Amino acid sequence: MSDYVEFSGIFNKGYLPHMPQPQLLYAYFEARPGEGGPAVRLPLNFSLVLDRSGSMSGAKIKQLREAVRTMIGRLEPADTVSIVVFNAHTDVLISATTAENKAALLERVGRLEAGGGTTMAPAMRAGLAEIAKNLSPRVASRLIVLTDGQTTGEEDCRKEANRVAEAGVPLIGLGLGTDWNEDLLLDVAQRTGELGDAYLVRQPDDVGPIFDQVFTQMKVVAQELAFRLLLVQGVEARRVWQVTPLIKDITFGAVRGRTVLFGLPELAESGAGFLVELLIPPRNPGQYRFAQAEVTYQVAGRAGAQTARVDLTAEVTTDPVLPRQVNGRVMNIVEKVTAFKLQTQALDDAARQDIANATRKLRAAHTMLLEQGETELARNALAEAQRLESGQGVSSEGRKTIKLSSSKTVRLTPSDEDK
């Protein structure tokens, strides 16, 4: 176990039934900061690009000011921040500066007011220009864009996202309310690589908690993570999913025969988790090592790559009772992935006017989400199923929730393992 990164791996069950045909086995891997991780986190270098159009007036702009104040309050002196605001025009409210004088930064944020139209692309360009002043492999850079409305010049936004990607800067999109284009925001985020992401901020009160999530995921403790899973003869990897901090199918390109390879540019304090679906061939009773996993990574200020490894074993048994024992932690993750797949597939079905399959999958997702305690997501899945059954289409808010919120997971703590 490394002082900087803890790496663990576990199957969804420790005992497999002795049977003549292949069987499925799920492996969950997690990398998270070790005891030395927080001590070596990279300084931040980010720009907040904030919509201050007329629709942001009232409670929205008030909550936004409070959220930005809270974020600034958590910065370290070596962190760099800039704030760009936009409506029909773009203004640099705070040019790139370190957080040594927080009082001055907070005073400027207090002046933030709302009014005017919405043109986002020039603000994205200005935010990147501020980040570029301190761009370096030795800092964690992010472009954070918040909007609550439809922007003019969508194609210009996509071009700016490409420029952000070329600079190697992940873009985090935050959509407040329901009057914005989730396809555009998700597109510009995903154009910037594995760490690009988008969030649904349902109401002004949620701005602060979402900012807190984003802030945690910017606190980088390791870089250039490379994961490798070596499978023994006969074992096949069928699917590979990233599950933390968001659910994403990464099977394509990751599975290479008996080796599974994938990587992440950075590991943040929120950690990273991956689920691999394996097909195990028939085996005689006995204890077997089915896979070995390792992660290599770089730590700021440390020469050379660090490595952590873990072996995954399970027992094939003739006992009919032992294989019924499952790891609740891993099965919870399997169910989260399954619920996410069902919902996203339902959107595709609905777009093809296959209403029967769409509603069936949404109702199945509703049941799974309820069992997981995800009551809000469960209510959304059921509401959209009922809309489809009544002859209506998927609602704008429902589509946003499925595309953005349903992919988010929270890393399970070790205490969850035996639940």
FIFIZA-280365 format. One record per residue (C-alpha): residue number from 1; residue in three letters; x, y, z. Coordinates in Angstrom, 2 decimals, always signed. Layout:
! residues N
- NUM, ALA, X, Y, Z
...
This chain:
! residues 419
- 1, MET, +0.00, +0.00, +0.00
- 2, SER, +1.36, +3.41, -0.99
- 3, ASP, +1.50, +6.44, +1.29
- 4, TYR, +0.06, +8.51, -1.56
- 5, VAL, -2.54, +6.28, -3.20
- 6, GLU, -4.42, +3.34, -1.72
- 7, PHE, -5.43, +0.75, -4.30
- 8, SER, -7.90, -2.03, -3.58
- 9, GLY, -9.78, -4.69, -5.51
- 10, ILE, -12.59, -7.05, -4.57
- 11, PHE, -15.00, -9.48, -6.24
- 12, ASN, -18.74, -9.35, -5.72
- 13, LYS, -18.47, -12.85, -4.21
- 14, GLY, -15.68, -14.90, -2.68
- 15, TYR, -17.19, -18.28, -3.57
- 16, LEU, -18.29, -19.56, -6.97
- 17, PRO, -20.48, -22.61, -7.50
- 18, HIS, -18.88, -25.59, -9.21
- 19, MET, -20.68, -25.73, -12.55
- 20, PRO, -19.96, -26.95, -16.10
- 21, GLN, -20.63, -23.62, -17.83
- 22, PRO, -18.98, -20.17, -17.61
- 23, GLN, -20.32, -17.72, -15.02
- 24, LEU, -20.19, -13.98, -14.38
- 25, LEU, -18.05, -12.40, -11.70
- 26, TYR, -17.75, -8.66, -10.99
- 27, ALA, -14.51, -7.03, -9.87
- 28, TYR, -14.45, -3.56, -8.35
- 29, PHE, -11.24, -1.54, -8.12
- 30, GLU, -10.74, +1.70, -6.28
- 31, ALA, -7.88, +4.18, -6.08
- 32, ARG, -8.09, +6.86, -3.42
- 33, PRO, -5.68, +9.18, -1.61
- 34, GLY, -3.52, +7.53, +1.04
- 35, GLU, -2.21, +9.20, +4.15
- 36, GLY, +0.37, +11.18, +2.18
- 37, GLY, -2.04, +12.20, -0.62
- 38, PRO, -3.50, +15.44, +0.77
- 39, ALA, -0.02, +16.67, +1.70
- 40, VAL, +1.08, +16.67, -1.95
- 41, ARG, -2.06, +17.95, -3.69
- 42, LEU, -1.42, +20.21, -6.67
- 43, PRO, -2.19, +23.93, -6.44
- 44, LEU, -5.39, +24.87, -8.25
- 45, ASN, -5.50, +27.04, -11.36
- 46, PHE, -9.10, +27.58, -12.39
- 47, SER, -11.46, +30.09, -13.88
- 48, LEU, -15.12, +30.51, -12.96
- 49, VAL, -17.13, +31.55, -16.02
- 50, LEU, -20.47, +32.73, -14.64
- 51, ASP, -23.73, +33.59, -16.36
- 52, ARG, -25.04, +36.92, -15.07
- 53, SER, -27.82, +37.39, -17.62
- 54, GLY, -31.17, +38.80, -16.59
- 55, SER, -32.61, +35.36, -15.79
- 56, MET, -30.01, +35.03, -13.02
- 57, SER, -31.47, +37.91, -11.00
- 58, GLY, -32.94, +37.45, -7.52
- 59, ALA, -32.28, +34.22, -5.62
- 60, LYS, -30.02, +32.76, -8.31
- 61, ILE, -27.44, +35.53, -8.29
- 62, LYS, -27.55, +35.69, -4.47
- 63, GLN, -26.85, +31.95, -4.11
- 64, LEU, -24.16, +32.15, -6.77
- 65, ARG, -22.36, +34.91, -4.89
- 66, GLU, -22.50, +32.87, -1.67
- 67, ALA, -21.20, +29.74, -3.40
- 68, VAL, -18.28, +31.61, -4.96
- 69, ARG, -17.47, +33.20, -1.61
- 70, THR, -17.41, +29.77, +0.02
- 71, MET, -15.14, +28.37, -2.66
- 72, ILE, -12.72, +31.28, -2.35
- 73, GLY, -12.70, +30.80, +1.42
- 74, ARG, -11.43, +27.24, +0.96
- 75, LEU, -8.52, +28.16, -1.32
- 76, GLU, -4.89, +27.88, -0.24
- 77, PRO, -2.50, +30.81, -0.80
- 78, ALA, -0.80, +28.96, -3.70
- 79, ASP, -4.10, +28.43, -5.56
- 80, THR, -4.92, +30.67, -8.51
- 81, VAL, -8.44, +31.78, -9.41
- 82, SER, -10.06, +34.06, -11.97
- 83, ILE, -13.70, +34.99, -12.48
- 84, VAL, -15.24, +35.84, -15.84
- 85, VAL, -18.87, +36.97, -16.04
- 86, PHE, -21.06, +37.14, -19.11
- 87, ASN, -24.45, +38.19, -20.42
- 88, ALA, -24.52, +39.61, -23.93
- 89, HIS, -21.00, +40.84, -23.14
- 90, THR, -18.00, +39.33, -21.37
- 91, ASP, -16.13, +40.93, -18.48
- 92, VAL, -13.18, +39.68, -16.45
- 93, LEU, -14.33, +40.38, -12.92
- 94, ILE, -11.15, +39.00, -11.33
- 95, SER, -8.08, +38.35, -13.46
- 96, ALA, -5.91, +35.35, -12.60
- 97, THR, -4.51, +35.86, -9.12
- 98, THR, -3.38, +33.83, -6.16
- 99, ALA, -5.66, +33.50, -3.15
- 100, GLU, -3.34, +35.30, -0.75
- 101, ASN, -5.68, +38.29, -0.37
- 102, LYS, -9.07, +36.62, +0.04
- 103, ALA, -10.70, +39.77, +1.41
- 104, ALA, -10.10, +41.60, -1.86
- 105, LEU, -11.47, +38.68, -3.87
- 106, LEU, -14.57, +38.41, -1.72
- 107, GLU, -15.23, +42.14, -2.06
- 108, ARG, -15.21, +41.88, -5.86
- 109, VAL, -17.58, +38.90, -5.81
- 110, GLY, -20.03, +40.93, -3.75
- 111, ARG, -20.48, +43.29, -6.71
- 112, LEU, -21.78, +40.55, -9.01
- 113, GLU, -25.15, +41.60, -10.47
- 114, ALA, -27.45, +40.14, -13.13
- 115, GLY, -28.92, +41.60, -16.33
- 116, GLY, -28.86, +41.25, -20.13
- 117, GLY, -28.75, +38.36, -22.61
- 118, THR, -26.65, +35.19, -22.85
- 119, THR, -23.58, +34.75, -25.08
- 120, MET, -21.25, +32.12, -23.64
- 121, ALA, -18.48, +31.47, -26.19
- 122, PRO, -16.49, +34.72, -25.69
- 123, ALA, -16.58, +34.12, -21.92
- 124, MET, -15.17, +30.61, -22.39
- 125, ARG, -12.37, +32.13, -24.45
- 126, ALA, -11.64, +34.73, -21.78
- 127, GLY, -11.65, +32.10, -19.03
- 128, LEU, -9.15, +29.96, -20.90
- 129, ALA, -6.93, +33.01, -21.44
- 130, GLU, -6.83, +33.55, -17.66
- 131, ILE, -5.99, +29.90, -17.02
- 132, ALA, -3.25, +30.02, -19.67
- 133, LYS, -1.35, +32.63, -17.64
- 134, ASN, -0.40, +29.93, -15.12
- 135, LEU, -0.91, +26.72, -17.11
- 136, SER, +1.56, +24.04, -16.05
- 137, PRO, +1.73, +20.29, -15.33
- 138, ARG, +2.42, +21.32, -11.73
- 139, VAL, -1.07, +22.76, -11.21
- 140, ALA, -4.60, +21.38, -11.51
- 141, SER, -6.38, +23.52, -14.10
- 142, ARG, -10.13, +23.68, -14.68
- 143, LEU, -12.58, +25.85, -16.62
- 144, ILE, -15.90, +25.95, -14.74
- 145, VAL, -18.87, +27.30, -16.66
- 146, LEU, -22.25, +28.02, -15.04
- 147, THR, -25.32, +29.02, -17.04
- 148, ASP, -29.08, +29.00, -16.54
- 149, GLY, -30.25, +29.73, -20.07
- 150, GLN, -29.94, +29.18, -23.80
- 151, THR, -26.88, +30.79, -25.35
- 152, THR, -26.47, +32.28, -28.77
- 153, GLY, -23.66, +30.90, -30.93
- 154, GLU, -23.72, +27.24, -29.92
- 155, GLU, -21.26, +26.26, -32.64
- 156, ASP, -18.88, +28.92, -31.35
- 157, CYS, -19.13, +27.29, -27.90
- 158, ARG, -18.10, +23.96, -29.40
- 159, LYS, -15.13, +25.58, -31.13
- 160, GLU, -14.06, +27.17, -27.86
- 161, ALA, -14.39, +23.80, -26.11
- 162, ASN, -12.01, +22.34, -28.69
- 163, ARG, -9.49, +25.07, -27.85
- 164, VAL, -9.90, +24.27, -24.13
- 165, ALA, -9.25, +20.59, -24.93
- 166, GLU, -6.14, +21.45, -26.95
- 167, ALA, -4.81, +23.29, -23.89
- 168, GLY, -5.33, +20.15, -21.81
- 169, VAL, -7.85, +21.81, -19.49
- 170, PRO, -10.97, +19.92, -18.37
- 171, LEU, -14.23, +21.88, -18.61
- 172, ILE, -16.90, +21.48, -15.93
- 173, GLY, -20.37, +22.62, -17.03
- 174, LEU, -23.01, +23.58, -14.46
- 175, GLY, -26.60, +24.01, -15.67
- 176, LEU, -28.88, +25.84, -13.24
- 177, GLY, -32.64, +25.18, -13.49
- 178, THR, -34.23, +23.74, -16.63
- 179, ASP, -33.97, +26.44, -19.33
- 180, TRP, -30.64, +25.42, -20.83
- 181, ASN, -29.39, +22.99, -23.44
- 182, GLU, -28.09, +19.85, -21.73
- 183, ASP, -26.82, +18.40, -25.02
- 184, LEU, -24.63, +21.46, -25.61
- 185, LEU, -23.28, +21.64, -22.07
- 186, LEU, -22.51, +17.93, -21.97
- 187, ASP, -20.92, +18.11, -25.42
- 188, VAL, -18.56, +20.98, -24.60
- 189, ALA, -17.56, +19.22, -21.36
- 190, GLN, -16.91, +15.84, -22.94
- 191, ARG, -14.84, +17.41, -25.71
- 192, THR, -12.24, +18.23, -23.03
- 193, GLY, -11.44, +14.62, -22.12
- 194, GLU, -12.02, +12.10, -19.33
- 195, LEU, -12.27, +14.76, -16.63
- 196, GLY, -14.73, +16.99, -18.49
- 197, ASP, -18.16, +16.75, -16.91
- 198, ALA, -21.54, +18.46, -16.55
- 199, TYR, -23.88, +18.85, -13.58
- 200, LEU, -27.54, +19.61, -13.15
- 201, VAL, -28.14, +22.29, -10.51
- 202, ARG, -31.88, +22.03, -9.95
- 203, GLN, -32.41, +25.14, -7.82
- 204, PRO, -30.37, +28.08, -6.49
- 205, ASP, -29.92, +26.44, -3.07
- 206, ASP, -28.06, +23.59, -4.77
- 207, VAL, -25.33, +25.83, -6.21
- 208, GLY, -23.24, +25.66, -3.04
- 209, PRO, -23.28, +21.84, -2.66
- 210, ILE, -22.49, +21.34, -6.35
- 211, PHE, -19.61, +23.81, -6.15
- 212, ASP, -18.37, +21.82, -3.16
- 213, GLN, -18.38, +18.59, -5.22
- 214, VAL, -16.52, +20.26, -8.05
- 215, PHE, -13.99, +21.76, -5.66
- 216, THR, -13.26, +18.34, -4.13
- 217, GLN, -12.73, +16.81, -7.57
- 218, MET, -10.21, +19.52, -8.44
- 219, LYS, -7.95, +18.67, -5.48
- 220, VAL, -5.46, +16.48, -7.34
- 221, VAL, -3.14, +14.18, -5.35
- 222, ALA, -1.66, +12.11, -8.23
- 223, GLN, -1.29, +12.30, -12.00
- 224, GLU, -0.93, +10.06, -15.06
- 225, LEU, -2.72, +7.08, -13.56
- 226, ALA, -2.43, +3.89, -15.61
- 227, PHE, -4.52, +0.87, -14.60
- 228, ARG, -3.69, -2.65, -15.79
- 229, LEU, -5.69, -5.79, -15.11
- 230, LEU, -4.05, -9.12, -16.00
- 231, LEU, -6.45, -12.06, -16.37
- 232, VAL, -5.48, -15.71, -16.07
- 233, GLN, -5.93, -18.08, -19.00
- 234, GLY, -9.59, -18.53, -19.93
- 235, VAL, -10.99, -15.54, -18.03
- 236, GLU, -12.60, -12.88, -20.26
- 237, ALA, -13.37, -9.23, -19.58
- 238, ARG, -16.79, -8.44, -21.06
- 239, ARG, -17.44, -4.85, -19.92
- 240, VAL, -15.45, -2.15, -18.14
- 241, TRP, -17.10, +0.80, -16.40
- 242, GLN, -15.70, +3.83, -14.71
- 243, VAL, -18.05, +4.37, -11.76
- 244, THR, -16.44, +7.15, -9.72
- 245, PRO, -16.70, +10.10, -9.94
- 246, LEU, -19.16, +9.39, -12.79
- 247, ILE, -20.50, +6.32, -14.55
- 248, LYS, -19.09, +5.77, -18.02
- 249, ASP, -18.66, +2.71, -20.23
- 250, ILE, -14.97, +2.51, -21.18
- 251, THR, -14.96, -1.03, -22.60
- 252, PHE, -13.98, +0.06, -26.11
- 253, GLY, -10.20, +0.38, -26.25
- 254, ALA, -9.68, -0.92, -22.70
- 255, VAL, -10.07, -4.67, -23.31
- 256, ARG, -7.09, -6.16, -25.10
- 257, GLY, -7.29, -9.93, -24.87
- 258, ARG, -6.36, -11.04, -21.36
- 259, THR, -5.23, -7.54, -20.44
- 260, VAL, -7.45, -4.59, -19.52
- 261, LEU, -5.79, -1.18, -19.81
- 262, PHE, -7.16, +2.29, -19.09
- 263, GLY, -5.99, +5.50, -17.51
- 264, LEU, -6.86, +8.81, -15.91
- 265, PRO, -4.90, +12.06, -16.17
- 266, GLU, -5.46, +12.87, -12.49
- 267, LEU, -6.65, +11.38, -9.21
- 268, ALA, -8.55, +13.79, -6.98
- 269, GLU, -9.52, +13.53, -3.32
- 270, SER, -12.85, +12.04, -4.45
- 271, GLY, -10.98, +8.95, -5.72
- 272, ALA, -11.65, +6.78, -8.76
- 273, GLY, -13.53, +3.49, -9.04
- 274, PHE, -13.89, +0.94, -11.84
- 275, LEU, -16.12, -2.09, -12.34
- 276, VAL, -15.12, -4.99, -14.59
- 277, GLU, -17.54, -7.72, -15.66
- 278, LEU, -15.66, -11.00, -16.02
- 279, LEU, -16.63, -14.35, -17.53
- 280, ILE, -15.08, -17.19, -15.54
- 281, PRO, -14.63, -20.58, -17.29
- 282, PRO, -15.50, -23.86, -15.52
- 283, ARG, -13.02, -24.77, -12.80
- 284, ASN, -12.62, -27.72, -10.46
- 285, PRO, -13.22, -26.99, -6.77
- 286, GLY, -10.39, -25.04, -5.18
- 287, GLN, -8.94, -21.57, -4.53
- 288, TYR, -7.95, -19.56, -7.62
- 289, ARG, -6.32, -16.27, -8.44
- 290, PHE, -8.34, -15.02, -11.38
- 291, ALA, -6.72, -11.61, -11.86
- 292, GLN, -3.97, -9.26, -10.77
- 293, ALA, -4.45, -5.50, -10.92
- 294, GLU, -2.00, -2.66, -10.62
- 295, VAL, -1.97, +1.11, -10.87
- 296, THR, +1.02, +3.30, -11.62
- 297, TYR, +1.00, +7.05, -11.09
- 298, GLN, +3.10, +10.16, -10.60
- 299, VAL, +3.19, +12.30, -7.47
- 300, ALA, +4.12, +15.99, -7.64
- 301, GLY, +7.65, +16.54, -6.45
- 302, ARG, +8.50, +12.82, -6.43
- 303, ALA, +10.83, +11.28, -8.99
- 304, GLY, +9.69, +8.19, -10.87
- 305, ALA, +6.42, +6.36, -11.05
- 306, GLN, +4.76, +4.82, -8.00
- 307, THR, +3.04, +1.43, -8.23
- 308, ALA, +0.41, -0.40, -6.18
- 309, ARG, -0.86, -3.94, -6.84
- 310, VAL, -3.61, -6.26, -5.69
- 311, ASP, -4.44, -9.94, -6.36
- 312, LEU, -8.05, -11.07, -6.71
- 313, THR, -8.92, -14.59, -5.62
- 314, ALA, -12.10, -16.64, -5.25
- 315, GLU, -12.91, -20.22, -4.35
- 316, VAL, -14.85, -22.66, -6.51
- 317, THR, -16.92, -24.82, -4.18
- 318, THR, -19.49, -27.60, -4.21
- 319, ASP, -21.16, -26.10, -1.13
- 320, PRO, -24.58, -24.80, -2.28
- 321, VAL, -24.75, -22.15, +0.46
- 322, LEU, -21.44, -20.31, +0.25
- 323, PRO, -21.94, -18.90, -3.31
- 324, ARG, -25.07, -17.11, -2.09
- 325, GLN, -22.92, -14.78, -0.02
- 326, VAL, -22.29, -11.56, -1.95
- 327, ASN, -20.39, -8.39, -1.19
- 328, GLY, -23.04, -5.72, -0.66
- 329, ARG, -20.66, -2.94, -1.57
- 330, VAL, -19.86, -4.33, -5.01
- 331, MET, -23.45, -5.34, -5.72
- 332, ASN, -24.60, -1.82, -4.89
- 333, ILE, -22.20, -0.52, -7.53
- 334, VAL, -23.39, -3.13, -10.05
- 335, GLU, -26.96, -1.97, -9.44
- 336, LYS, -26.00, +1.70, -9.86
- 337, VAL, -24.43, +0.91, -13.22
- 338, THR, -27.44, -1.17, -14.27
- 339, ALA, -29.89, +1.60, -13.30
- 340, PHE, -27.83, +4.12, -15.25
- 341, LYS, -27.80, +1.87, -18.34
- 342, LEU, -31.54, +1.33, -18.16
- 343, GLN, -32.27, +5.05, -18.00
- 344, THR, -29.94, +6.05, -20.82
- 345, GLN, -31.24, +3.21, -22.99
- 346, ALA, -34.79, +4.39, -22.23
- 347, LEU, -33.94, +7.83, -23.63
- 348, ASP, -32.71, +6.20, -26.83
- 349, ASP, -35.85, +4.05, -27.02
- 350, ALA, -38.07, +7.09, -26.50
- 351, ALA, -36.25, +8.97, -29.27
- 352, ARG, -37.04, +6.05, -31.59
- 353, GLN, -40.68, +6.10, -30.42
- 354, ASP, -40.25, +2.66, -28.84
- 355, ILE, -42.44, +3.67, -25.91
- 356, ALA, -43.05, +0.16, -24.58
- 357, ASN, -39.36, -0.58, -24.07
- 358, ALA, -38.63, +2.91, -22.78
- 359, THR, -41.31, +2.72, -20.08
- 360, ARG, -40.31, -0.82, -19.12
- 361, LYS, -36.71, +0.24, -18.57
- 362, LEU, -37.65, +3.38, -16.67
- 363, ARG, -39.89, +1.39, -14.32
- 364, ALA, -37.13, -1.16, -13.77
- 365, ALA, -34.69, +1.68, -13.02
- 366, HIS, -37.25, +3.17, -10.61
- 367, THR, -37.32, -0.07, -8.61
- 368, MET, -33.53, -0.36, -8.49
- 369, LEU, -33.06, +3.27, -7.50
- 370, LEU, -35.57, +2.93, -4.67
- 371, GLU, -33.67, -0.09, -3.36
- 372, GLN, -30.47, +1.96, -3.45
- 373, GLY, -32.07, +4.82, -1.50
- 374, GLU, -31.87, +7.16, -4.51
- 375, THR, -35.41, +8.43, -3.97
- 376, GLU, -35.13, +11.59, -6.06
- 377, LEU, -33.73, +9.77, -9.09
- 378, ALA, -36.33, +7.04, -8.58
- 379, ARG, -39.16, +9.58, -8.61
- 380, ASN, -37.80, +11.08, -11.80
- 381, ALA, -37.63, +7.68, -13.55
- 382, LEU, -41.21, +6.86, -12.56
- 383, ALA, -42.50, +10.30, -13.56
- 384, GLU, -40.94, +10.00, -17.01
- 385, ALA, -42.36, +6.49, -17.45
- 386, GLN, -45.82, +7.83, -16.63
- 387, ARG, -45.40, +10.73, -19.06
- 388, LEU, -44.52, +8.32, -21.86
- 389, GLU, -47.44, +6.03, -21.03
- 390, SER, -49.82, +9.00, -21.18
- 391, GLY, -48.64, +9.95, -24.66
- 392, GLN, -46.29, +12.75, -23.67
- 393, GLY, -42.59, +12.91, -24.44
- 394, VAL, -39.74, +12.91, -21.95
- 395, SER, -39.69, +16.24, -20.11
- 396, SER, -36.78, +18.65, -20.37
- 397, GLU, -36.03, +18.32, -16.65
- 398, GLY, -36.32, +14.53, -16.79
- 399, ARG, -33.89, +14.33, -19.70
- 400, LYS, -31.40, +16.54, -17.85
- 401, THR, -31.68, +14.42, -14.72
- 402, ILE, -31.08, +11.18, -16.61
- 403, LYS, -28.20, +12.50, -18.69
- 404, LEU, -26.40, +14.36, -15.92
- 405, SER, -27.50, +13.36, -12.42
- 406, SER, -27.94, +9.62, -12.94
- 407, SER, -24.29, +9.22, -13.95
- 408, LYS, -22.96, +10.66, -10.70
- 409, THR, -21.87, +8.30, -7.94
- 410, VAL, -20.40, +8.84, -4.51
- 411, ARG, -17.41, +6.72, -3.56
- 412, LEU, -18.47, +4.14, -0.99
- 413, THR, -16.52, +4.12, +2.25
- 414, PRO, -15.01, +0.90, +3.66
- 415, SER, -17.76, +0.82, +6.29
- 416, ASP, -20.26, +0.08, +3.51
- 417, GLU, -18.51, -3.13, +2.56
- 418, ASP, -20.59, -5.56, +4.59
- 419, LYS, -23.99, -3.90, +4.13
